[in-house]
Amino acid sequence: MATENISDSRIRLGMVGGGEDSFIGAVHRVAARLDDHFDLVAGALSSTSERAQRSGRMMRLPEDRIYPDHAGMARLEAARADGIEAVTIATPNHLHHEHCAAFLDAGIHVICDKPLACSMAEARDLAARAKSADLVFTVTYNNTGYPMVREARDIVASGRIGEPRAVQIEYAQDWLTNPIDAEGHKQAAWRTDPARVGPGACIGDVGTHAFNLAAFVSGLELESVFADVSSFVAGRRMDDDANILLRYGGGARGSMWASQIACGNENGLRVRVYGASGGVEWDGETPNHLKVIEYGAPPAILTRGGFGVGSAANRITRMAAGLPEGYLECFANTYLDAAELIRAKQQGRAPDPAALDAPDISDGMAAVGFVEAVVESAGKDRWVDVRR
């Protein structure tokens, strides 16, 4: 179960970004506390000192551990006997490299919001720093933390549906249907600003989630993409819709639709993988169910916590069957796995193998490479190799 004991003491956690009015910052904090493995003790929570102080007081942090900037926080926390052991980076994309690097260099484990970085050069640099310092680096592609996503992965890996042939993935939202980015909406403004978001907007925001989920469930390596990327809202500087053909190793083929202007879609993340003898289908808006198809037999619907579900899903299930679990719980499972990886590192032992399902820096690097390849393909109107 998700409440398994990892250590008698909580991991001391800091946070950069994620202060007042931040949706994702609050999600990280709830997720980190859900299984009682982390204790938030320090933060540099905003780019302005006043907002950082106000946010820190709201979170009841000690006054001397509310920092005006990330650099000072990394330096001073590393010098404390009770300093933070891990840090959450919940800032806009263009700051990830600078912020992550500071804490890696200070010897502090990192849990970074996605996407990892704005370029492969930045991603490779962070990977080298993490490897050199022998630190845990987790990227919150949190959808891999849904129990029925773990079940789908296990079913595909077991060979139950045969060799995968087709992968269909979509992530459709409608929150950018209108030009709210030009009308003062803070989250929309930075997520469509090329100076702050990197080379892809919709692609980097929801497209990388879809890319990561497809790779996780199918077990396939994406080799190349052919992309058609659009910006439908007048005046918008970056993509808000993308249609992408996918070629996987071993001959499997697929397609992705990523959109933030699809009217009527709130958070439509869906993955379908079909093999030689069956398939699996999962819908993020009904995450407690998994459709399993065996050719020639009626489809089966597995439910989280129900009969026929294996250990991979049950390990990260909190509620009994019929009691819903969702987004916060799946996000918490990334923190659950990160806690096990950090404690194993500290105790000099091998981690629980199941915790290795947590998205790590290699997953973050793969997603950055995916974005760069999609942008290049759309610009050149041709297939582009993703393996960079």
HUSUL-V939870 format. One record per pair of residues at least 24 apart in sequence whose ideal C-beta (glycine too) atoms are under 8 Angstrom apart, sorted by sequence separation. I is the first residue (numbers start at 1). GAP is how many residues later the second one is. D is the distance in Angstrom with one decimal. If there is no record, write none. Layout:
I,GAP,D
I,GAP,D
This chain:
19,24,7.6
41,24,6.1
42,24,7.6
43,24,6.9
44,24,6.8
84,24,6.1
85,24,6.3
86,24,7.1
87,24,7.1
88,24,7.8
89,24,6.1
93,24,7.5
94,24,5.6
101,24,7.1
105,24,6.6
115,24,7.9
222,24,5.9
223,24,5.2
334,24,5.7
13,25,4.4
15,25,6.3
18,25,7.8
20,25,7.7
42,25,6.9
44,25,5.7
83,25,7.9
86,25,6.1
88,25,7.6
93,25,5.6
97,25,4.0
101,25,6.5
104,25,4.3
110,25,6.8
112,25,7.1
114,25,5.5
222,25,7.5
223,25,6.2
334,25,7.0
10,26,6.8
11,26,6.0
12,26,8.0
13,26,6.3
14,26,7.4
19,26,3.4
20,26,7.4
44,26,4.7
96,26,7.6
100,26,5.3
104,26,5.7
107,26,6.1
109,26,5.1
110,26,7.4
112,26,7.2
113,26,7.8
114,26,5.8
176,26,7.6
203,26,6.9
222,26,5.7
223,26,5.4
10,27,6.1
11,27,5.0
12,27,5.9
13,27,5.1
14,27,6.9
15,27,7.7
16,27,7.1
17,27,7.8
18,27,6.2
19,27,4.3
108,27,7.3
109,27,4.4
110,27,4.9
111,27,4.8
112,27,5.4
113,27,5.3
114,27,5.5
221,27,6.5
222,27,7.9
10,28,5.8
11,28,7.1
13,28,6.7
14,28,4.2
15,28,4.4
16,28,5.0
17,28,6.7
44,28,7.4
70,28,7.6
74,28,4.3
78,28,3.9
97,28,6.9
101,28,6.0
105,28,7.5
107,28,7.1
109,28,7.3
110,28,7.3
112,28,7.1
220,28,4.1
221,28,4.5
233,28,6.6
10,29,4.0
12,29,5.1
14,29,5.8
15,29,7.8
16,29,7.6
17,29,7.4
44,29,4.5
70,29,5.0
74,29,5.0
77,29,7.2
78,29,6.1
97,29,6.3
100,29,8.0
104,29,5.6
111,29,6.7
200,29,7.9
220,29,6.1
232,29,5.3
7,30,7.4
12,30,7.9
14,30,7.8
15,30,6.4
29,30,7.4
43,30,7.5
78,30,6.6
218,30,7.2
220,30,6.6
6,31,5.7
20,31,6.4
42,31,6.4
71,31,5.6
74,31,7.5
75,31,6.7
77,31,7.1
104,31,6.0
3,32,5.9
19,32,5.9
70,32,5.7
74,32,4.3
214,32,7.7
220,32,5.6
2,33,5.8
3,33,7.9
19,33,6.5
70,33,7.7
104,33,7.5
173,33,6.4
20,34,6.2
74,34,6.8
218,34,7.2
19,35,7.7
20,35,4.7
42,35,5.7
171,35,4.0
207,35,6.0
19,36,3.3
171,36,6.8
202,36,7.5
203,36,5.8
288,36,6.0
19,37,7.9
100,37,7.7
201,37,3.6
202,37,4.9
207,37,7.7
288,37,6.4
20,38,6.4
171,38,5.9
200,38,7.3
201,38,5.2
202,38,5.0
287,38,7.5
288,38,7.9
171,39,4.3
200,39,6.2
201,39,6.7
202,39,6.3
203,39,5.4
287,39,6.0
315,39,5.6
170,40,6.7
202,40,6.1
214,40,6.8
41,41,7.8
42,41,7.9
169,41,4.6
197,41,6.9
42,42,5.4
169,42,7.6
214,42,7.3
312,42,6.7
41,43,6.3
194,43,6.0
287,43,7.1
311,43,7.9
169,44,6.6
192,44,5.9
193,44,7.3
194,44,5.9
169,45,4.4
192,45,6.4
193,45,7.7
211,45,7.1
312,45,7.7
192,46,4.9
210,46,5.5
167,47,5.3
38,48,7.4
192,48,7.6
210,48,5.8
207,49,6.9
86,50,7.5
167,51,5.2
207,51,3.9
206,52,5.2
167,53,6.8
182,53,5.9
206,53,7.9
16,54,4.8
164,54,5.2
179,54,5.2
182,54,7.7
206,54,6.6
217,54,5.5
164,55,7.3
178,55,7.2
179,55,7.0
181,55,6.6
203,55,6.1
205,55,7.2
218,55,4.9
32,56,7.0
164,56,6.0
177,56,7.6
179,56,6.1
202,56,5.5
213,56,7.0
217,56,5.6
16,57,7.0
176,57,6.8
179,57,6.6
202,57,6.7
214,57,5.8
202,58,4.9
213,58,5.3
14,59,6.4
210,59,6.7
214,59,7.7
28,60,5.1
176,60,7.8
209,60,6.6
156,61,6.1
210,61,7.6
28,62,5.5
156,62,6.1
157,62,5.7
14,63,6.1
153,63,5.9
156,63,5.9
206,63,7.6
217,63,7.0
149,64,7.0
153,64,5.1
176,64,5.2
25,65,4.8
152,65,4.9
217,65,7.3
24,66,5.6
143,66,5.9
153,66,7.1
141,67,7.4
149,67,7.0
22,68,6.6
141,68,6.3
144,68,7.0
149,68,6.5
143,69,7.3
144,69,6.8
12,70,6.8
14,70,3.9
18,70,6.9
143,70,5.1
12,71,7.0
13,71,6.1
16,71,6.3
141,71,4.2
12,72,4.8
13,72,7.4
14,72,7.4
15,72,6.9
16,72,7.1
17,72,6.7
18,72,3.5
141,72,7.5
144,72,4.8
12,73,4.9
13,73,5.3
14,73,4.4
15,73,4.6
16,73,5.2
17,73,4.2
18,73,7.7
11,74,5.1
12,74,7.5
13,74,7.0
14,74,7.2
16,74,6.8
17,74,3.5
11,75,5.6
13,75,6.5
15,75,6.3
16,75,5.9
17,75,7.7
141,75,7.9
17,78,7.5
118,79,7.6
119,79,7.1
167,79,6.5
118,80,3.4
119,80,7.6
117,81,7.6
118,81,7.1
167,81,6.6
17,82,7.7
16,83,5.1
28,83,7.8
115,83,6.9
177,83,7.9
164,84,7.6
176,84,4.1
177,84,4.9
28,85,7.4
167,85,6.1
169,85,6.8
171,85,8.0
172,85,6.6
175,85,6.2
176,85,5.6
177,85,8.0
164,86,7.6
165,86,7.7
166,86,6.6
167,86,7.5
168,86,6.0
169,86,7.6
170,86,6.7
171,86,7.7
172,86,7.6
173,86,6.8
174,86,7.1
177,86,5.7
16,87,7.9
163,87,7.1
165,87,5.5
166,87,6.2
167,87,3.3
168,87,6.1
169,87,4.8
170,87,4.3
171,87,5.1
172,87,4.8
173,87,4.7
174,87,6.5
164,88,5.0
165,88,7.5
166,88,6.1
169,88,7.9
170,88,7.2
171,88,7.6
174,88,5.4
24,89,6.1
115,89,5.1
163,89,8.0
170,89,8.0
173,89,6.6
174,89,5.0
172,90,4.0
174,90,6.2
174,91,5.1
173,92,5.6
174,92,7.1
115,93,5.2
172,93,3.9
173,93,6.7
14,94,7.6
114,94,6.1
173,94,6.1
114,95,7.2
173,95,6.9
172,96,3.9
171,97,6.7
92,98,5.0
114,98,7.9
170,98,6.5
171,98,4.8
170,99,7.4
171,99,7.8
170,100,5.2
94,101,6.6
169,101,7.1
94,102,4.6
168,102,7.9
169,102,5.0
93,103,6.4
94,103,7.1
168,103,7.4
169,103,7.6
92,104,4.9
93,104,5.1
94,104,6.8
167,104,7.6
168,104,4.4
92,105,7.1
93,105,5.1
167,105,7.4
168,105,8.0
166,106,7.8
167,106,5.4
168,106,8.0
166,107,7.4
167,107,7.9
166,108,4.5
164,109,5.5
165,109,5.8
164,110,7.2
165,110,5.9
31,111,7.8
93,111,6.8
164,111,4.9
165,111,6.4
28,112,7.5
161,112,7.2
163,112,5.6
161,113,7.1
162,113,3.7
163,113,5.2
161,114,3.7
162,114,3.1
161,115,7.6
162,115,3.8
161,116,6.0
162,116,6.5
156,117,5.8
160,117,7.9
161,117,3.7
160,118,6.5
161,118,5.5
152,119,7.5
156,119,7.2
161,119,6.4
152,121,7.3
149,122,7.9
156,124,6.4
155,125,5.6
143,126,6.4
152,128,4.5
152,130,5.4
244,130,6.0
161,131,7.9
160,132,7.9
161,132,7.4
242,132,6.7
149,133,6.1
161,133,7.5
244,133,7.8
148,134,5.9
160,134,7.5
146,136,7.7
242,136,7.7
247,136,7.4
155,137,6.3
146,138,7.6
149,138,7.8
152,138,5.6
148,139,6.3
151,139,5.6
239,139,8.0
148,140,6.4
143,141,6.6
146,141,4.9
147,141,7.8
148,141,6.6
216,141,7.9
148,142,4.1
216,143,7.9
222,144,7.9
225,145,7.3
229,145,6.7
227,146,7.9
229,146,7.2
212,147,6.5
227,147,4.4
215,148,7.8
222,148,6.9
225,148,5.2
227,148,7.7
224,149,7.5
225,149,5.6
229,149,3.9
227,150,4.1
228,150,6.4
151,151,6.4
212,151,6.0
215,151,7.1
226,151,5.6
227,151,4.4
225,152,5.3
148,154,6.9
212,154,7.6
211,155,7.7
212,155,5.8
148,156,5.5
154,156,5.6
211,156,5.8
226,156,7.0
147,157,4.7
226,157,4.9
227,157,7.8
147,158,7.8
151,158,5.7
154,158,4.8
225,158,7.1
226,158,7.6
151,159,6.2
153,159,7.1
154,159,7.7
208,159,4.0
211,159,4.8
224,159,4.9
225,159,5.9
224,160,6.1
148,161,7.9
151,161,6.2
224,161,5.1
225,161,5.9
147,162,7.6
150,162,4.2
151,162,4.1
208,162,6.4
223,162,6.6
224,162,5.9
150,163,5.0
207,163,7.5
208,163,6.4
223,163,6.3
23,164,7.2
207,164,7.1
222,164,5.1
223,164,6.4
21,165,7.2
147,165,7.9
148,165,6.2
150,165,7.9
147,166,3.8
150,166,6.6
221,166,7.5
147,167,7.3
203,167,8.0
204,167,5.1
207,167,7.1
203,168,5.3
147,169,5.3
147,170,4.9
145,171,6.5
200,171,4.3
203,171,5.3
199,172,5.9
203,172,7.2
198,173,6.8
199,173,6.2
200,174,6.4
200,175,5.6
199,176,4.7
147,178,7.2
149,181,7.8
147,183,8.0
145,184,7.7
146,184,4.4
142,185,7.9
145,185,3.9
145,186,6.5
143,187,6.5
145,187,7.3
146,187,7.8
142,188,5.5
145,188,3.2
142,189,4.3
145,189,5.1
144,190,7.6
140,191,6.9
142,191,7.6
145,191,8.0
142,192,5.0
145,192,7.7
141,193,7.9
140,194,5.3
138,196,6.4
138,199,7.4
138,200,4.5
136,202,6.5
138,203,7.2
153,204,7.8
136,205,4.6
136,206,5.1
150,207,6.6
136,209,5.8
135,210,7.6
134,211,7.2
144,213,6.4
144,214,7.6
144,215,5.9
141,218,4.1
140,219,7.1
138,220,5.3
139,220,4.8
138,221,6.5
139,221,6.7
138,222,6.0
139,222,6.5
141,222,6.1
111,223,7.6
137,223,6.2
141,223,7.8
111,224,7.2
137,224,4.2
139,224,5.8
139,225,3.8
141,226,7.3
111,227,5.5
137,227,7.9
139,228,7.8
109,229,7.7
130,231,5.6
109,233,5.2
127,234,5.0
126,235,6.4
127,235,7.3
109,236,7.5
123,238,7.7
126,238,8.0
127,238,6.0
123,241,6.4
124,241,7.0
123,242,4.4
116,245,6.8
120,245,7.1
123,245,4.6
122,246,7.8
123,246,7.8
117,247,7.4
116,248,3.0
120,248,5.5
115,249,6.8
116,249,6.4
119,249,6.9
120,249,5.8
114,250,6.8
118,250,7.7
116,251,6.7
117,251,5.7
86,252,7.3
112,252,7.0
115,252,5.5
116,252,5.6
120,252,6.1
114,253,6.8
115,253,6.0
119,253,7.3
86,256,5.9
115,256,6.9
85,257,6.7
85,261,7.6
120,268,5.6
34,294,7.0
34,295,7.0
31,297,6.2
35,297,6.1
38,297,6.4
30,298,5.5
34,298,3.9
37,298,6.9
37,299,6.8
27,300,7.6
31,300,4.0
32,300,7.6
35,300,7.1
27,301,6.7
30,301,7.8
31,301,4.1
34,301,7.4
35,301,5.2
38,301,6.6
30,302,7.5
37,302,3.8
28,303,7.5
31,303,7.0
32,303,4.9
27,304,5.7
31,304,5.0
35,304,7.4
4,311,7.8
1,313,7.4
2,313,7.1
1,314,7.0
2,314,5.1
2,315,6.7
3,315,7.2
1,316,6.8
2,316,4.9
1,317,7.1
2,327,7.8
11,328,5.9
2,330,7.5
2,331,6.8
11,331,5.8
7,332,7.8
11,332,7.3
6,333,5.3
2,334,5.9
6,334,5.4
7,336,4.9
6,337,5.1
